[in-house]
Amino acid sequence: MKFAIITHVQHIQKESNYFGYAPYIREMNIWIKYADEVVIVAPIVNLDTNPIHNSYKHSKIDFKQVEEFDITSLQNFVKAILKLPKIIATTYKAMADADHIHLRCPGNMGLIGAIVQILFPKKQKTAKYAGNWDPNANQPFTYKLQRWILSSTFLTKNMQVLVYGDWEDQTKNIKPFFTATYSESDKKVIEPRTLEGCIDFLFVGTLSKGKQPLLAIQLVEKLYQQGKKVRLNLYGDGILRPTLETYINENNLQDIVVLRGNHSKEMVLNTYQTSHFLILPSKSEGWPKVVAEAMFWGCVPIVSQVSCVPYMLGYGERGIQLKEQLEADVSKVMSVLNDELLYQKMALEGQNWSRQFTTDKFEGEIKKLLQNGFNHY
């Protein structure tokens, strides 16, 4: 089987190896395990690899480089128009030669892929929509357009669209799905944490406006001001790092807030196992892996109510749902910090729930998708 991947994910080439964002690459390595040949249509950037990157594991990869583009301004829109003919031609050829077409959405390349796949109604196809599938979410027009095309059983034939969450009134090609990081063999017993002594909070993600790391810092700062012995470690890097460093210094938070930067999967895993809470006040998510990862190790999530996150948290039974109103959110966290039994219950229920979703189960579901074929819609 020749498996074609259409994705916006940036790649880094090192000799004959192609690296990308590690969680994405780890997932794709499960998909391509069942392919004889792999064709990847994606951009390549001239950057160095770091601990958040990983490489594809396959002996036969044909990489088709395309230029990045966006339409966020008139100037960029004009540039995109000039690039599109070659990008569309490259995408079309990759799809024409493939036995299975796989789209990664939402994104600019996902949109191109969603449009071009219409020309191949008989090909077996899957799309992984890694963003927020909530029909009522406020999203960019291009995201809504991708969702509309993928949902249309008139335009999109022979495709399973994998989405996060189980939403009402969906077309029959929309399949609720999940993602996973850890295997059955990772299910090690974790000793329950207590709320005695210092309480460790954790942030894992890009230091960007969308992830709102400053709100995580301010939440812990307020808890500290109310007399709680707390500490926050932030793992990740991004454009907001200088801003966060300034805030930490100006508010004398150096003893309780530490920017750790990018680290390996193993380092973050160790931190999940020792931290009491994960904070992720994100504005937009699909299925946030870091939430499921933290819960797997008994670390209680404190997360914004976006996409399928309320479902993941059992609507407050196995985590704290943020309102993104600082005083109200501090009050909710304080109520858990002052109730050891409630904290232990949340941690245990979160662990039990998250451990349903292993890479073993994920691989089994992917294998079914690739080998069983689909009905024509």
HUZIZI-V423181 format. One line per field, one symbol per residue. psi: psi as a letter, one per 20 degrees, with the letter a starting at -180 (. if undefined). burial: # if it has 16 or more other ideal C-beta (glycine too) atoms within 10 Angstrom, else .. Layout:
psi->???
burial->???
//
This chain:
psi->ppoppoqippqppodjqpqapghgggghhggihjqhqppporqpqmrqqaijqrqqnqinpopopqqqqrkirgghgghghhhhghgggggggghhiqhppoqorqrghhggghghihimhiqpqqponjaoiohjqorqghghggggghioighoqkppopqpqoqqlqrijpoparrqhqrhiimqppppqrjqbpppqpporpmrhhilhhhgghghghhghjjqorqppoprrahighggggggghjljhiippoiaprrhgghghhgiiqhqppnlqhprenohhghgghhjjppqoqqmqcjghghjklihkrpoqikogghhgggghhghjnghgghgggghgggghjhnrhggghghgggghhirqqp.
burial->.########.##.....###.##.####.###..#.########.......#####.#..#.##.#..#.#........#......#..###.##..#.###############.##..#..############....#...#..##.###...###########....#..###.######.......#..#.#...##########..###.##########...#.########..##..#..##....#..##.##.##....##.###.########.#####################.#####.##....#####......##.##..##.....##.##.###.###.###..##..#..##......#
//
